[in-house]
Amino acid sequence: MRILITGAHGLLGQKLALVLGRETDHDLLLTDIAPRTFFIHDRYDYQQLDITRLGDVKSQVAYFRPDVIINTAAQTDVDACEEDRLGAWRLNVDGLKNLIIPARRIEGCRIVQISSDYVFDGTQPPYSEESRPRPVSYYGKSKLAAENALRASAVDGIIVRTQVLYGTGYQVRSNFVAWVLTMLEKGNAFRVVTDQRGNPTMADDLAYGIFKLIDKKCMGVYHVSGPESIDRFSFSRRIAEVFGFDPSLIAPATSREIGQSAHRPPDSTFITLRFESQCDFRLSDTATGLSRLRQQYREGAAHTDLLDDSRFPSSSSG
Ligand SMILES: NC(=O)c1ccc[n+]([C@@H]2O[C@H](COP(=O)([O-])OP(=O)(O)OC[C@H]3O[C@@H](n4cnc5c(N)ncnc54)[C@H](OP(=O)(O)O)[C@@H]3O)[C@@H](O)[C@H]2O)c1
């Protein structure tokens, strides 16, 4: 197979590159907005690709003729989406549409679109793939519009909804766990909300789950997340415990007190049965996921596989 990944420098993109590089012998074309890449292993090809530029996307897709396109590129900063709605729409919705247009011309080409629990309002958990979406943020609206664009297209699609992604990689943006660890390292007291609950998801596991979905030729919507529902405050205290910090540095707060620009769903707990039964894979719970992450930090091995040829075959992050 020929697989094109967008946003390959992001957290999930890096993990996908690792997992697909290790588990398959498919041709992998990694793309991202950056002109140059840190992926130096000969297992990967890299091309700069800004998915908001239709002409570039058309030529790249027509040239590579992928069997699968995995679209991880997105504006993932929920508050930034609220503040720059046009920019969020261009990337999260039009970007996917730009991929659909040339994909339609390639027989059998499938698109894997990464979506989010933020398509739900979080008032009626737990959420299955059949639950009715009702986003309360602009980010959520843009992710739902992208889902609908893929559904309405003639292209075969897998919509992977996930949430509270965590992990480490080479120069990746901060995520909830990374932020909590940074705060704990500083040693000052800080507050975390008790009224936002969901299923933390280890990025390495999510990438492996996406590999399984592709491999098993699944189609349609899948909820893919860690098995455990937990509020952010309790999760942050667990992070402190696993990483050996003082959990009492973290104090409880409400979303109203913290004052984020975008509304968040209070409880977007997922039902993940469809994915688990069809793919025969269950993602790590928080105890296991955080211990694995701590090990990755200790070994400093989170990204060396991408940078150093000799280590690639022994990667074990999946
Ligand atoms: N993070 C979460 O908790 C979470 C939860 C649910 C769903 N998701 C979804 O999961 C997917 C992956 O998330 P992630 O956390 O891995 O994201 P990420 O780390 O922010 O990675 C996104 C990548 O896309 C790149 N990019 C930005 N604009 C681009 C463009 N115009 N064309 C091509 N690439 C572009 C980014 O580059 P720059 O960094 O240089 O901008 C970055 O390398 C996203 O679709 C997100 O919506 C994430």
Ligand as a Chemical Component Dictionary entry (heavy atoms), coordinates in Angstrom:
data_LIG
# 
_chem_comp.id                   LIG 
_chem_comp.type                 NON-POLYMER 
_chem_comp.pdbx_formal_charge   0 
_chem_comp.three_letter_code    LIG 
# 
loop_
_chem_comp_atom.comp_id 
_chem_comp_atom.atom_id 
_chem_comp_atom.alt_atom_id 
_chem_comp_atom.type_symbol 
_chem_comp_atom.charge 
_chem_comp_atom.model_Cartn_x 
_chem_comp_atom.model_Cartn_y 
_chem_comp_atom.model_Cartn_z 
_chem_comp_atom.pdbx_ordinal 
LIG N1  N1  N 0  -4.612 16.727 20.818 1  
LIG C1  C1  C 0  -5.775 16.242 21.265 2  
LIG O1  O1  O 0  -6.044 16.135 22.477 3  
LIG C2  C2  C 0  -6.806 15.786 20.288 4  
LIG C3  C3  C 0  -8.025 15.336 20.735 5  
LIG C4  C4  C 0  -8.966 14.902 19.805 6  
LIG C5  C5  C 0  -8.664 14.920 18.462 7  
LIG N2  N2  N 1  -7.463 15.392 18.041 8  
LIG C6  C6  C 0  -7.195 15.421 16.597 9  
LIG O2  O2  O 0  -6.090 14.573 16.342 10 
LIG C7  C7  C 0  -5.348 15.064 15.219 11 
LIG C8  C8  C 0  -3.859 15.102 15.545 12 
LIG O3  O3  O 0  -3.654 15.919 16.695 13 
LIG P1  P1  P 0  -2.190 16.242 17.232 14 
LIG O4  O4  O 0  -2.341 16.543 18.679 15 
LIG O5  O5  O -1 -1.230 15.195 16.758 16 
LIG O6  O6  O 0  -1.926 17.608 16.452 17 
LIG P2  P2  P 0  -0.566 18.477 16.354 18 
LIG O7  O7  O 0  0.481  17.891 17.238 19 
LIG O8  O8  O 0  -0.955 19.896 16.513 20 
LIG O9  O9  O 0  -0.107 18.205 14.840 21 
LIG C9  C9  C 0  -0.690 18.838 13.740 22 
LIG C10 C10 C 0  0.396  18.989 12.693 23 
LIG O10 O10 O 0  -0.188 19.595 11.525 24 
LIG C11 C11 C 0  0.690  20.614 11.068 25 
LIG N3  N3  N 0  -0.018 21.622 10.286 26 
LIG C12 C12 C 0  -0.512 22.834 10.687 27 
LIG N4  N4  N 0  -1.061 23.475 9.648  28 
LIG C13 C13 C 0  -0.895 22.682 8.561  29 
LIG C14 C14 C 0  -1.246 22.807 7.199  30 
LIG N5  N5  N 0  -1.864 23.912 6.727  31 
LIG N6  N6  N 0  -0.918 21.814 6.346  32 
LIG C15 C15 C 0  -0.283 20.707 6.794  33 
LIG N7  N7  N 0  0.081  20.529 8.087  34 
LIG C16 C16 C 0  -0.238 21.509 8.964  35 
LIG C17 C17 C 0  1.247  21.187 12.351 36 
LIG O11 O11 O 0  2.416  21.963 12.079 37 
LIG P3  P3  P 0  2.748  23.221 13.043 38 
LIG O12 O12 O 0  2.913  22.648 14.426 39 
LIG O13 O13 O 0  3.997  23.770 12.437 40 
LIG O14 O14 O 0  1.564  24.155 12.950 41 
LIG C18 C18 C 0  1.541  19.904 13.125 42 
LIG O15 O15 O 0  2.792  19.352 12.766 43 
LIG C19 C19 C 0  -5.981 16.409 14.875 44 
LIG O16 O16 O 0  -6.872 16.246 13.792 45 
LIG C20 C20 C 0  -6.773 16.785 16.102 46 
LIG O17 O17 O 0  -7.879 17.609 15.787 47 
LIG C21 C21 C 0  -6.530 15.811 18.916 48 
# 
loop_
_chem_comp_bond.comp_id 
_chem_comp_bond.atom_id_1 
_chem_comp_bond.atom_id_2 
_chem_comp_bond.value_order 
_chem_comp_bond.pdbx_ordinal 
LIG N1  C1  SING 1  
LIG C1  O1  DOUB 2  
LIG C1  C2  SING 3  
LIG C2  C3  SING 4  
LIG C2  C21 DOUB 5  
LIG C3  C4  DOUB 6  
LIG C4  C5  SING 7  
LIG C5  N2  DOUB 8  
LIG N2  C6  SING 9  
LIG N2  C21 SING 10 
LIG C6  O2  SING 11 
LIG C6  C20 SING 12 
LIG O2  C7  SING 13 
LIG C7  C8  SING 14 
LIG C7  C19 SING 15 
LIG C8  O3  SING 16 
LIG O3  P1  SING 17 
LIG P1  O4  DOUB 18 
LIG P1  O5  SING 19 
LIG P1  O6  SING 20 
LIG O6  P2  SING 21 
LIG P2  O7  DOUB 22 
LIG P2  O8  SING 23 
LIG P2  O9  SING 24 
LIG O9  C9  SING 25 
LIG C9  C10 SING 26 
LIG C10 O10 SING 27 
LIG C10 C18 SING 28 
LIG O10 C11 SING 29 
LIG C11 N3  SING 30 
LIG C11 C17 SING 31 
LIG N3  C12 SING 32 
LIG N3  C16 SING 33 
LIG C12 N4  DOUB 34 
LIG N4  C13 SING 35 
LIG C13 C14 SING 36 
LIG C13 C16 DOUB 37 
LIG C14 N5  SING 38 
LIG C14 N6  DOUB 39 
LIG N6  C15 SING 40 
LIG C15 N7  DOUB 41 
LIG N7  C16 SING 42 
LIG C17 O11 SING 43 
LIG C17 C18 SING 44 
LIG O11 P3  SING 45 
LIG P3  O12 DOUB 46 
LIG P3  O13 SING 47 
LIG P3  O14 SING 48 
LIG C18 O15 SING 49 
LIG C19 O16 SING 50 
LIG C19 C20 SING 51 
LIG C20 O17 SING 52 
# 
